[in-house]
Amino acid sequence: MELRQLRYFISVIEHGSMGKAALELGVVTSALSQQIARLESELSTRLLQRTSSGVVPTDAGLAFWRQAQLALRHIDDAALAAREARLSGHVSVGLAPSTTGVLGLPFMRAMRERYPDIRLRMVESLSGYLASMLGARTIDLAILFQEAPTQRWSVMPLLDERLFLIGARDLAGMPTQREVRLSKLGDLPLILPSGSHGLRALLTSAFKRAKYEPHLAAEADGLAILMDAVRGGLGATIQPGAALARSENAMLASSRIADTDAVRANLLVSVSDDELSPAALAARVVLADVARTLVKEGRWPGAKLR
């Protein structure tokens, strides 16, 4: 198997066409087709399915494409590191919106300071989407809130976050004490993520154990619009303390949820160690160090290190 065959195969998948891939690669279509055929012969499996409109990967081709992308990334990173004689390359890191508010900027600054030659790509998305991206190898590591036992990932328990009731100070029914139990929220209107969100699943279980039926005023899956609604006085929300880290939320009132199960685990998850590039391994260490520092310095509200 040759590196050029991997590059040819990836180009064909990206373009969905032998002709378009050949044009970009600067080779004739017949030569490209011949190299793909040799690759399939060596692997003893069909990687591409020819259709009237082009080519699409088979299941085997899709699996091979993901690993081929990873292999070429590592090779490119290794070549760059050898040329520059210091740690370089690129790494993709995923954070949920609430986590980004407290961890994103300090992590980016730490990476810039420690590894200026590593190109960092930050991805902000819901935890479930980040898990899918890890599975597809489109990001290298992420902070997630639950494990996926079927995945061959490296998982490091990092910290636990207490949840907070957050709302405008003049919102009717908003508690004034530092801690409050779910069962004492009464008819306080709540703005929560929808049922597909991991935090909502955690809250639903906590509500059930507290024998509390929430007064749901609205649902919002984007943290920005959710917090806009809370600042606008449309209702309160329940979020981890990291949601309070952004300056625009400083005027909001908050009470820690006293129920013992109102806790969200934070896991530092990456593809398996043998798949991580040197740049990704370095970023994982920095991400864990920065998170621990923020907790120890009291800059991550409600967080406790594992």
TAMOKA-V799216 format. One record per residue. N is the residue number from 0. SS is DSSP state (H for helix, E for strand, L for the rest). OMEGA is omega in degrees with one decimal (none if undefined). NEAR is the number of other C-alpha atoms within 12 Angstrom. Layout:
# TAMOKA-V799216
n=[N	N]
ss=[SS	SS]
omega=[OMEGA	OMEGA]
near=[NEAR	NEAR]
This chain:
# TAMOKA-V799216
n=[0	1	2	3	4	5	6	7	8	9	10	11	12	13	14	15	16	17	18	19	20	21	22	23	24	25	26	27	28	29	30	31	32	33	34	35	36	37	38	39	40	41	42	43	44	45	46	47	48	49	50	51	52	53	54	55	56	57	58	59	60	61	62	63	64	65	66	67	68	69	70	71	72	73	74	75	76	77	78	79	80	81	82	83	84	85	86	87	88	89	90	91	92	93	94	95	96	97	98	99	100	101	102	103	104	105	106	107	108	109	110	111	112	113	114	115	116	117	118	119	120	121	122	123	124	125	126	127	128	129	130	131	132	133	134	135	136	137	138	139	140	141	142	143	144	145	146	147	148	149	150	151	152	153	154	155	156	157	158	159	160	161	162	163	164	165	166	167	168	169	170	171	172	173	174	175	176	177	178	179	180	181	182	183	184	185	186	187	188	189	190	191	192	193	194	195	196	197	198	199	200	201	202	203	204	205	206	207	208	209	210	211	212	213	214	215	216	217	218	219	220	221	222	223	224	225	226	227	228	229	230	231	232	233	234	235	236	237	238	239	240	241	242	243	244	245	246	247	248	249	250	251	252	253	254	255	256	257	258	259	260	261	262	263	264	265	266	267	268	269	270	271	272	273	274	275	276	277	278	279	280	281	282	283	284	285	286	287	288	289	290	291	292	293	294	295	296	297	298	299	300	301	302	303	304	305]
ss=[L	L	H	H	H	H	H	H	H	H	H	H	H	H	H	L	L	H	H	H	H	H	H	H	H	L	L	L	H	H	H	H	H	H	H	H	H	H	H	H	H	H	H	L	L	L	L	E	E	E	E	L	L	E	E	E	E	L	H	H	H	H	H	H	H	H	H	H	H	H	H	H	H	H	H	H	H	H	H	H	H	H	H	H	L	L	L	L	E	E	E	E	E	E	E	L	H	H	H	H	H	H	H	H	H	H	H	H	H	H	H	H	H	H	L	L	L	E	E	E	E	E	E	E	L	L	H	H	H	H	H	H	H	H	H	L	L	L	L	L	E	E	E	E	L	L	L	L	L	L	L	L	E	E	E	E	E	E	E	E	E	E	E	E	E	E	E	L	L	L	L	L	L	L	L	L	L	L	E	E	L	H	H	H	L	L	L	L	E	E	E	E	L	L	L	L	L	H	H	H	H	H	H	H	H	H	H	H	H	H	L	L	L	L	E	E	E	E	E	L	L	L	H	H	H	H	H	H	H	H	H	L	L	L	L	E	E	E	E	E	H	H	H	H	L	L	H	H	H	L	L	L	E	E	E	E	E	L	L	L	L	L	E	E	E	E	E	E	E	E	E	L	H	H	H	L	L	H	H	H	H	H	H	H	H	H	H	H	H	H	H	H	H	H	H	H	L	L	L	L	L	L	E	E	E	L]
omega=[-177.4	179.6	-178.8	177.4	176.9	-179.8	177.3	-177.0	179.8	179.4	178.5	179.2	-177.2	-177.4	-178.4	-175.5	175.2	-176.8	-179.4	178.5	179.4	179.7	-180.0	-176.4	179.9	177.6	177.4	-175.1	-178.3	178.6	178.6	179.8	179.7	179.1	177.2	178.8	177.9	178.7	178.6	179.3	179.9	-179.6	179.3	178.5	178.6	-178.0	-176.2	175.5	-179.7	177.1	-179.3	-177.5	-179.6	179.4	175.4	-179.5	168.4	176.7	177.8	179.4	178.7	178.7	-179.9	-179.7	179.8	-178.4	178.9	176.2	-179.0	-179.2	-179.2	176.1	-179.5	179.6	178.5	179.2	-179.8	179.6	179.6	179.6	179.4	-179.5	-174.9	176.2	173.4	-174.3	-179.4	-177.9	179.5	-177.9	178.7	-175.2	-179.4	176.9	172.7	-177.2	-179.6	179.9	-180.0	-176.7	-177.7	-171.2	-170.8	-175.9	177.0	178.3	-179.8	177.8	-180.0	178.1	178.8	-178.0	-174.0	-174.7	-175.6	-177.6	175.4	178.3	-174.1	174.1	179.9	179.2	178.0	-179.4	176.2	-175.2	-179.8	178.0	178.0	177.8	177.9	179.0	174.3	179.5	179.5	179.7	176.1	167.2	-175.7	-178.2	-177.9	168.6	-178.9	-175.1	172.8	-178.0	171.9	-172.5	-177.3	-177.1	177.8	-176.4	169.8	-174.1	177.8	173.9	-171.7	-177.0	174.8	179.4	169.0	177.4	-177.0	167.6	-173.8	179.3	175.9	-175.7	-178.7	178.8	-179.4	179.3	-180.0	-178.9	178.2	-179.0	-176.4	179.2	179.1	176.1	-179.8	-177.1	-178.1	-176.9	177.0	-178.0	178.8	-179.8	-177.0	173.6	-171.9	171.1	-179.3	-174.4	-179.8	-176.1	-179.0	179.1	179.6	178.2	178.0	-178.6	179.5	177.2	-179.8	177.3	-177.5	-179.9	179.3	-177.1	-177.6	176.3	-175.3	173.5	-174.1	-179.7	-178.6	174.3	178.9	-178.1	175.5	-176.9	-177.3	-178.5	177.8	-178.8	173.0	-179.3	178.9	178.0	178.5	175.7	-179.3	179.6	175.3	176.8	174.2	-175.1	172.1	-176.8	-179.8	179.1	179.8	-172.7	-178.9	-173.3	-177.3	179.6	-175.6	-177.6	-178.0	174.2	179.3	174.9	179.8	176.7	-173.8	-179.9	-172.4	-178.6	177.7	-175.5	177.0	177.1	174.1	-177.9	174.4	-171.1	177.0	169.0	-174.1	-175.2	-178.3	176.9	-176.2	174.4	175.2	178.7	-179.7	176.5	178.6	-179.3	179.3	178.2	-179.0	-178.8	178.7	180.0	-178.0	179.2	179.6	-180.0	179.8	179.4	-177.6	-179.8	178.6	-177.9	176.7	-173.5	174.7	-176.6	177.5	-179.5	175.2	none]
near=[18	16	19	20	27	31	31	41	43	38	32	36	34	23	22	24	29	36	25	22	29	29	19	20	22	16	20	18	21	16	21	31	26	19	27	38	23	23	27	25	14	15	15	13	20	24	30	30	25	18	13	9	12	19	27	27	30	19	15	20	29	24	22	27	31	28	25	30	30	32	24	26	33	27	23	22	29	22	17	22	21	14	13	14	13	19	28	33	35	34	39	37	43	42	40	37	34	40	44	34	28	33	40	34	21	25	34	28	18	26	34	18	14	22	27	20	23	30	23	31	25	29	28	30	28	30	37	26	26	37	40	23	28	37	27	26	35	28	37	45	48	51	48	42	36	28	27	22	12	9	19	20	28	28	26	28	24	31	31	32	33	34	40	37	45	48	40	32	26	20	26	19	24	32	30	21	18	16	25	25	28	37	21	24	32	20	21	30	30	39	35	38	30	24	17	19	25	28	37	29	20	29	38	27	22	28	26	18	18	22	18	22	22	30	22	25	22	23	28	26	27	22	35	23	20	33	39	23	30	40	27	21	27	29	37	42	50	48	41	41	40	40	40	38	29	26	13	16	28	19	19	33	31	35	35	33	36	24	27	20	23	36	29	39	31	35	35	40	43	44	37	22	21	17	29	33	34	29	38	39	31	32	44	38	25	29	41	33	24	28	40	29	24	28	26	18	15	18	24	34	34	36	35	28	27	19]
